[in-house]
Amino acid sequence: MKMKYFFSPLLLLLLFQIQSSGQLPDSTFGVPTSFDGYPRPGTTGCDFEEREDRCQAALHLEDGRILLAGYTSGEDGTDFALVRLLPDGKYDEAAGPQGQIRLDLGYATDSCLAASLYQQEWVLMGGGVKPPGQVGYALLLTKVDIGGVPDSAFGNEGHIIIDLPTRDEMITHIRPLADGNILIGGNALYEGYSFYAPDSTDIFIGRLLPDGQVDSTFGTDGFIYQRFDRYCKSSILGDMEIDGNGRILVTGGSFSPYPGDYGIDCPNHIVVCSYLPDGQPDPSFGENGLLELSNTKGRASALLIEEDGKIVVTGLTGHSLSWRPSYTYLSRLLPDGQFDPSFAVDGQFIEFIIMYTDGTEAVDILRIGDNYYLGILDSPEGFHIAFGLLSITDSGVRDTSFGNNGVYHSAAWLPFYGEIEQISTIDSQSIYLAGTYHTLTHNNMMISKVKLTDIISATNAPQETEIAVFPNPCTTGKIYFDAAGSLVGENITILLSDMQGRMAYQRRLLPVAGVNEVDISSVSNGIYRLELVGRHFRQVRKLIVQH
């Protein structure tokens, strides 16, 4: 289970700028050459023989070791996968070459979308599978030890398959309970779509006994089904957490699959639902357990339950069906679902934050001391170039002493593009970012560690002027640089290198005030690391070239 809440009154967060060495992740962690042969401190990459790999969670063991859980896919099918790392991020070779554990459960299409520790000695991994002769996906949950060996006392030799009365269903969240029972949650897709009745999706929550059997005393025959909005045909589960009273809180969003083509629109508010421990709707919360958050045309991705029972929700909101522009969203609710008036503006933080284009989406949240940290992605729709952290104070404003105006950007240390699924902490000193990085040919698992207390003081941080670079992606063969302030007239070297670190373009530029044009039509299509270097200046970005 990811650790979302850590309180330390001693934590001091200091400013770091993209130009300063203090912004790099923990240099004592990771396998620095695991990506492209060049030193990338603070990060470990995991490649299952150039297959398509995705990390869904990082699990922290009591002895400090780390498990990356997800799946690996190739021509021979898709399998659940684990990577076991030592506390310093190096591969635990005792688990296998480069710490890799590939779980062949006997099916060609078993995909892991969620994972959690169970009583510290076991790992629960869930997702979906297509059983032989079946058209749609059924639920798949497996229980293995930290070496990948199935628990023969769980289900059918370590795994269970549950076929719900829908066409396709997937487990996306797993929450072990104190009594040994297991909550699973995800999405269930119905058949029968048409132009006027598009595919419809409910979220589901189920409770299993410790041996994997369905607990029929929960909900209706062991399951709850929920649709967030009667006008929006599809509901998507964003997160699921348990509060101190045993209430089950879920959040997510809803949408219509064909909004543009067929003129189907829906309110698609962010929704929070509360259920009693037995699976019945909580009558004291919202309208029979369902609460629509105002001013939230969007979707939620993560929940945090505070020690005082307050509910923190984060995700994305916007004012168009295509999510552009999109705004990072964070709200804090009282235990009964009312907005907390002491947080941000009427309980909601909504800001347009740019890492590259189209704003950012928060995908996970944790708390350290007096600050919330959001794991964020750029470009909420489609192709993700960068990820990072956003720091918000307890009162609901950006912590401007953190990073670049509250944002810590992956371009500071990674010469490739990627996305994160989870952020976690085991102390007040650091944050782990787990997810997937992309090469030009395939995807690999990754984890980075950011050491917060190494961030340099604002009084020592160089105050350099950045150079604006546009357009990105570059589709015309020309890019433009807009220099200002002290950088006007300074010799600046432009370096473009590919994902393997090979130089693709180099030029010396003497920028003048205003826009400066540079022809890069000789550069092939692809993803590049763009580095601008001056006498007292260094700026690193990623550039997509698409002629």
Protein Blocks (a to p, Z undefined) as FASTA:
>chain_A
ZZfbdcdfkbccddddfkbmklpccfkgcjfklmnopacehiacddehhiacddfbdcdd
fkopacdddddddfkoccdddddddfkopacfkloghhiacddehiabbccfbdcdeehl
accdddddddehiabdcdddddddfkopacfkgojhhiacdddfbfbdcdfbdcddfkop
acdddddddehiafklgcddddddddddfkopacfkgcjehiacddfbfklmbdcdfbdc
ddfkopacdddddddfklmlnopacfkiacdddddfkopacfkgcjehiacdehiacddf
bdcddfkopacddddddfbfkopacddddddddfkopacfkgcjehiacddddfkggiaa
dfbdcdehjbccddddehkbhjafbdcdddddfkopacfkgcjehiacfklmpccdcddf
bdcdfbfkbccdddddddfkbccdddddddfklpccfklpccdddddddddddfkopacd
ddehjlnopacddddddfkopafbdcdddddehjddddfklpccdddddddddfkbccdd
dddddZZ
